[in-house]
Amino acid sequence: MLTRLKKKVQALLVSQAYLIHRAGLSPNHLSFIGLIFAALSGIYYSQANSSNFFMIGAPILLVISGYFDALDGVLAREYDQITKLGGFLDSLFDRYTDVFIFLGIIVGDLCHPFWGIVALTGSLLVSYTRARSEAGGIRMETVGLTERAERILIIVIASLLNLFVAYALGWGIVLLAVLTNITVLQRAYHFYKRSKDI
């Protein structure tokens, strides 16, 4: 869904990618910086029940992580720095980001552990189904309700609502638990239909 909007946003990042390129940073550097911010976000979520400072900081750090995740792809495409290693690291770091965020939310007692684990599992499987599908020659981008951008948006909105509505983030995680696993089923069905045509 938001992948189409993401492509428009990426076009706006081209000028910023130019500055990053001039500074001598590579896409892999940006991916690693994004991972660091994701880890910090997870740590903030784990402490969010102790202070609103952490609850406010956690989604901000997550958005910054997402920014670097988007910028690394733009930099790679604009300056012909697309490599198999870069693609591998970007995908790997994205999965670590998912783990950091959901574990931080679970450890911080911001959701029921069961729903946190189901949401994390669904998030990882959404990415896995895409990787396996595209390895088989079937494109999976834009298929399903909750791709990565949607998942981040739901967590950020629910986190900010949590400042005013008790357990809003917990309900956001329940929503993600449902939607991510529906997305897995959507992608499995999409692969099933397309694979019969190959």
N, C-alpha and C positions, 0 to 999 in steps of 0.2 A: 504493500500500500504506500508507505512513506518512501519507498525506494525511488519512485518517480520524482518526488520533491527533493530527495537527497541529491539527485543528479543535477537539479537546478542550483542547489546550494553549492555543490562542488564547483560549478562554473564560477561562482563568486570567490572561491578559494584560490583561483589561479594566480591572482596578483600576490596573494600571501605566499603561495608556493614559490614564486619568483624570489621573494626576499629570503625565504628559507634556503633556497638553492644557492643564492649569493653568499649566504652565511656558511656554506659548506656542509650543511646537514643532509643526510640521506634519508630515504623513506624508512629504512630500518631504525634509524635514530628516533624518528617521530613515533614509530610503533612502540619502541621501548619507553619513550616518555609517556605515551598514552597508558601503557601498562602500569607505570609508577603511579600515575594519578588514579588509576582504577584501584590499585592496592590501598592508596591513602583513603579513597572513598569507602572501601570496605572496612577499614579501620575506624573511620568516622561513624559508619553505620553501627559498628559494634559498640560504640560509646554513646549513641544518640539518645538513649534513655536517661543519661546522666545530665544532659544539657542541650538546650535548643541550639547552642553554637555548633554542636556536632550534627544535629539534624538539618540545619541550614547548610553547613559545609559539605555534607556528604553528597547531595545531589549536584551541588556546584562543581565539585571535583569530578563527578561522573560525567557531567556535560563537557568539562575540559578534556577528559579522557576521550570522549566521543569526537571532540573537535580534532584532536591529533590523529585519531583513527581515520577520520575522513580526509584530513590533509595529507597523510602519507600516501594515499592512493592517488590523489591529484598530483603530487610531486612526482611520483613514479611514472605516471602517464605523460605528464607534460615534458619531462626531461629524459624520457626513454631509459628509465631506471627500473623497469619491470623485470624481475628475476624470479625464478622458481623458489629460491631461498626466501626472498621478500614475501612472496605470496604465502609460503608455508608459515613464516614467522607471524605474519599479520593474522592469519587464521588461528594459529596457536595462541597468540596473545589475546585474541578476542574470547577464546574459551576460558582462559585464565581470568579475564575480566568478569565474565559471567560468574565464575566460582567465587571470586573475591567479593562481589556485590551481594550475591545471595547468602553466602556464608556470614558476611558481616551483618546482614539483616536478621538472619536466624540467631546468631550469637548475641546480637543486641536485643533479642526478645521482642522484635518489632513485628513478628508474625508467628503463627503456629508452625513449629518445626515440620510437621507433615506437609503443609501447603508449601513451605519454603523448599523442601526437597523435591516435591512434585513439580514446582515451577522451575527449579534448577534443571531437573531431568528433562523437562519439556524444552527448555531453552537450548540445552546441549544437543538434543535430538533434532531440533529444527535445523541447526547448523549441520549436523551429521547427515541428515537426509539430503540436504543440498549438495554436500561434498560427494556423497555416494552417487547421487543422480547425475551430477555434472561429470563425474569420472566415467559414467556410462554414456555420456554424450547427450544427455537431456538437460536443458537449461531449467533452473528452478527459481531464479531471481524473480521477484514480484508474486510468487505463488504462495498463498496463505495469508492469514489474518495478521500474524505478529512476527514480522522479521525483526532484525536487530534494532532498527531505528524505533519501531513501535514499542519494543520492550523497554528501551531506555526511557522513552517519553512517558510511558505508564508509571515507571518507577519514580521518575523525577516529579511528575504531577502528584502522585500519591504521597511522596515524601513531603512536599510543601503543604499539602492538605493536612498531613498528620500534625502540623503545627497548630491547627485550629480544630480538627475533628479527630477525636480519640480513635486510634487503631485504623486510621485511613490507609496507612501503608500496608497493614495486615490484610485489609480487604483488596488492596491493589495486587498483592502477591497471590491471593486466591484467584483473582481475575486472570492473572498471568498463568497460573497453574492450569486453568481451564483453556485459555486461548492458545497457549503454546502447544498443548497436546492436540487441540483441534487442528492447529497448523501442521503438526506432524502427520495427522491422518489425511489432511488435504494434499500434502506433498506426496504421501505414499500413493494416494489415489491417482494424482496427476502422473506420477511415474508409471503406475500400472497401465493407464490409458495410453501414454506415449510409447511405452516399451513395446506394446503390441503392434505398433506401426513401423517398428524398426526391423 
